[in-house]
Amino acid sequence: MAKTWRDAPSPCIDVCKYKRQGRCIGCSMTKDEKKAFVRLEEKADKKAFFRMLVSRLEEQGGLAFWATAYRKKCERRDVPCPLDKLEAAEEPAA
């Protein structure tokens, strides 16, 4: 059975050091956002959360570090990486 957005692991990459206005230096989430992600059940909600987080990380210049660590987390758990689905959705149609 194919994995879905509902199966996406938390964007947390286990750094958990809170500095930047209460945001983790690894994933850029606040403690409240980390708790909220776990409660998200709908595909659209998780997808929107990832889009928001990717946008934030791009603005802060931390996307490459986080994306690499998150992809490794997905590989270790043997689940498809949600970032691939985001990137595929953003590619223009031919």
C-alpha positions in Angstrom: 0.0 0.0 0.0 1.4 3.4 -1.0 2.3 5.8 1.7 0.4 9.1 1.8 0.8 12.6 3.3 -0.9 11.2 6.4 2.2 9.0 6.9 4.7 11.8 6.6 7.2 11.9 9.5 7.4 15.1 11.5 9.6 17.8 10.0 11.6 17.8 13.2 15.2 16.6 12.5 16.1 16.1 16.2 18.2 19.2 16.8 15.7 20.9 19.1 17.6 24.0 20.1 15.2 27.0 20.3 16.6 30.4 19.5 15.3 32.5 16.6 12.1 33.9 18.2 11.4 30.5 19.8 12.0 28.6 16.6 14.3 25.5 16.5 17.6 26.1 14.7 17.2 22.7 12.9 13.7 22.7 11.6 12.5 26.3 12.3 9.4 25.1 14.1 8.2 26.3 17.5 7.3 23.9 20.2 3.6 24.6 19.6 4.1 23.9 15.8 5.8 20.6 16.6 2.8 19.6 18.8 0.3 20.8 16.2 1.9 18.8 13.4 1.5 15.5 15.2 -2.3 16.3 15.5 -2.7 17.0 11.7 -4.6 14.2 10.1 -5.8 15.6 6.7 -3.5 15.4 3.7 -4.2 19.1 2.7 -3.3 20.3 6.2 0.0 18.4 6.2 0.8 19.6 2.7 0.1 23.2 3.7 2.2 22.8 6.8 5.2 21.6 4.7 4.7 24.4 2.2 4.7 27.0 5.0 7.8 25.4 6.6 9.7 25.2 3.3 8.9 28.8 2.6 10.1 29.9 6.1 13.3 27.9 5.7 14.0 29.4 2.3 13.7 32.9 3.7 16.1 32.0 6.6 18.6 30.3 4.3 18.3 27.0 6.1 16.4 25.0 3.6 19.3 23.0 2.1 20.5 21.8 5.6 17.0 20.9 6.8 16.0 19.2 3.5 19.1 17.0 3.5 18.5 15.9 7.1 14.8 15.4 6.6 15.4 13.2 3.5 17.8 11.1 5.5 15.1 10.7 8.2 12.6 9.5 5.6 15.1 7.1 4.2 15.8 5.6 7.7 12.1 5.1 8.2 11.7 3.7 4.7 8.9 6.1 3.8 8.6 8.4 0.7 9.8 11.9 1.4 7.0 14.5 1.2 9.4 17.0 -0.2 9.4 15.0 -3.4 5.6 15.4 -3.7 5.9 19.1 -3.0 8.6 19.5 -5.7 6.6 17.5 -8.2 3.5 19.6 -7.6 5.5 22.8 -8.2 6.9 21.7 -11.6 5.2 23.5 -14.5 3.1 21.3 -16.8 4.7 20.7 -20.3 
